[in-house]
Amino acid sequence: MEDPFFKGLAEGLITSEDIMEDVFEEKEDEYDAEEKPQQWMRIISDREYIVSARIKLDNLQEELGLVLPRGEYATLAEFLLEKAREIPPVGTIIKERNISFTIHRCTPQKIQEVRVSW
């Protein structure tokens, strides 16, 4: 049974940003809460971490003391997509210098978490 008072009214609002972030990758803007890099990673051992693929590459390098090549990417996910040229399946290892990036969690649309070890 339909309620005649609510017929045709919107129950929520979806922005183009919401759609783009669901399809591609989350992007940070002035409306997103600033998260500290430590909140984006879990320690496995001294030289092994599980990291959100959304972490800014500069923050990752600073927090872990890593040096990665510069390029047209801002996040770890963008860096790995540049290397793999596709969404790699879970378990895929991408090596850069002496650092291994193992895809820990992903969907067909985006990389979510990466195991970083060196």
Beta strands, then each sheet from edge to edge (+ up, - down):
strand 1: 41-45
strand 2: 48-52
strand 3: 93-96
strand 4: 99-106
strand 5: 111-117
sheet 1: 1+ 2- 5+ 4- 3+
end
